[in-house]
Amino acid sequence: MVGTVDGHEDERRVRVADLVLRLRRAGISDRRTVAAIEAVPRDVFVPGESRADAYAERALPIDCGQTISAPLIVAMMTAALDVGERDKVLEIGTGTGYQTAILARLARRVYTIDRFRTLVAAAESRFRTLRIGNITTLVGDGTKGWPEQAPFDRIMVTAACEEIPDVLLKQLRIGGVMVLPVGPAEDVQKLLRIVRTENGPAITELADVRFVPLIPGKAARL
């Protein structure tokens, strides 16, 4: 049994090393981002039927009709958010909790919301298994943000918005950063980095992406 565990860990180390090399080749040079991705075992956050592809460079299906983003997209969004170790971060769209766990390695505390109770419960179990203690979860409507905990230093949205959500922008402190995909669900979206300034949002386009849509409300089931 020990040999099986050791073999699994050896395989994980090889796959993680390959992932880190791919990220660096793709231009992800931020050391803290790369170190956080290296430290979080992606296979723990991927459904069993997709585990063989956990480190492959593509999005994978998860429960409730959602997806876990490809590793490069996770790295790109994390690097663009530029999280400081004292930052308070809001994440809209917990999913499996993979992106959440990476943010938790970089921030003081992460507040994460998902509309699906099933996903939040499974993510909480993974956080406990990995002994991650600086994450607060909520089953709720991500389009409303988390006003009771605002303002936030950083906000990440992991589902596509039709337009930049003013509700979330107002929960970001002046000088804070939000990263999110914007555009119609049935088409290519733009991944944006937004800095809230005294004179309004300063917007930078990062890449073309495809995300599931951000849906208002809390799921009645699941």
N, C-alpha and C positions, 0 to 999 in steps of 0.2 A: 504493500500500500504506500509505503514511504517513497519507493521508487516511482510510482505513478504520480504522486504529488510533485516530486522533484522534476519529473519529466514534463509535467504541465507547466511548471514554473520556468523551466529552461525554454520551452516553446514560446511562452509569453514574452520572455526577455528578448528572444530573437525577433519576434513580431513587433515588439515595441521599438527595438533598435532600428528596424527597417522603417517603421512609421516616422520616427524622429529624423532619419536621413531623408525621407521623402519631403517632410515639412521644410527642412532646411534648403533642399533643392528648389522648393517652390517659393522660397523667399521669406519664410517665417523665421526671423532672426531674433525675436525677443526672447531672451533667455528665461525669464520667469514663465512665459507662456509655454515654452517647450518643456521646461522642467515640470510644470503642472500636468501637462499631457502625459509626460513620461511616467509620472507617479500614480496616475489614476488608471486602473485596469479596465480598459474599454470592454473586454469580454464579459465582465461582471454585469454590465448594463445592457447587454444585447440578448434578446430572446434565444432560448436554446436552439431553435431550428436555424437560426442565422449565426450562431456562435463561430462557425468555421470562417465566416466572412467578417468577423468583428473588426479587424484592422484593415479591411479592404477599403479602397478609396471610393466609396459610394454610400449613399443614404440607404438605410435598411428599415423595413417595416417593423413596427412594434404594435402593442395592443391598442385598441380603441381607434383604429384607422389612422394612427399617427406614424411618424418616422423619427429615426435618430439620424442626425445630419452626418455627412461624410467627415472624416477626420480633418481634412484641409479646411472645410468650412468652419468647423468648430475652432480650429486654430486661428483662422483669419478673424473671426468675430471676437475671439478672446483677446488677441493682440490689439485689435482696433479699439476695444473697450478700455485698454490701458488701466487696469485695476491696481490701485495702491493697497498696501497692506492694512491701512486704516479705513478703507472705504466701506460704505454700506451699499450693497448692490440689490437691485430688484430684477428678478428674472420672470418674464412672462412666458409660460410654457415649460413646465417641469419635465414632461416626457418621461424618459427612463431615469433621469437624474444625472446623466453623464456630464452634460455641460454644467449643471449645478455644482457637481463635485469638483470640477476643474476651477470654477469661480471661487469655490470655498477655500481652495488652497492659496488663493491670491488675495482675498478680501478679509476684512474683519468679520463681517456677517453677510449672509445671502438670504434674502427673502424671496421665495419662489412660489408661483401660483400656477395651478392647472385646473381646467374645468372638469377633468375626469378623476373621480375618487380612486378608481382602480390604479391609475398611473401614480398618483401621489402615495398611496399605501405601499406599492411596490418600491418606489424610490426611497421612501423612508426606511424600509427594510434594508435596502442596499447601503444607505448612509450608516445605519447601525452596524452592519457587518464590517464596514470599512472604518468605523469609529470616527466618523466626521460629525463634529458637534456644533458647528457654527452655521447651521442651516435651519431656517424656520419655514415651514410649509403651510400652504393654504389651498383648500379646494374652493374655487370661486371663479368669478368673472374677471379674466385678465384684462379685458378692455377698460376696466375701471381702475386698474392698478391697485395700490395698497395705500390709500390716503392717510390711514392712521399711523403709518410708519414713515411717511414722507417728511422732509425731502431726502432723496437718494443721491449718492455721489455718482452712481453708474446705473444704467438700466439696459438690459438686454431683452429683446423680444425674439423668440425663436419660431414665430409664425408670421405669415405675410399680412400686412395691413394694406387696405386700399389706399390710404393716405397717411401722412404723419399724424399720429394720434395726439391731439392737443391735451387730452386728459393726462397722458403719461408725461408729456413734455413739462407740464406744470408741476409734476411731482419730482422733477429733476432740479437740483440746486443750480444756481448760476455758476457756470464754469464746469458743470457736470457733463457727462457724455452718455449718449444713447446710441446703440447699434441695433438695427432692425432691417428686415426686408420690406420693401414697399412696392405695391403693384397688384394687378389683378391676379386672382388665384389661378386662373386658367392660362396664364401667360408667364413669360420670363419677368422676374422682378429685379429691382435694384437693391443691392445691399448698401445701406446708408450708414454713415457715421455722423452724428449730429452733436454739436456742442451748443449748449444753451448759453447765450450771452445776454447782456443787458439790452442789446439791440435786436434780439431775436435769434433764431436758430442759424448756426453756421453749418452748412451741409456739405459733406464730401461723399461722392459715389465711389464704392469700393469694388464691386463686381456684379455681374449678372448671376442670379441664383433662382432656385425654385424651392419654395416652401409651401407646406399646407397652410390654408388660410387661418387667420385669427378669428375665431367665432365668439360672439358675445354670449353671455349667460353661462350658467353652470349646468353641466350635463345632468339630465333627469335620471339617467341610469348609467351604469359603468362607473 
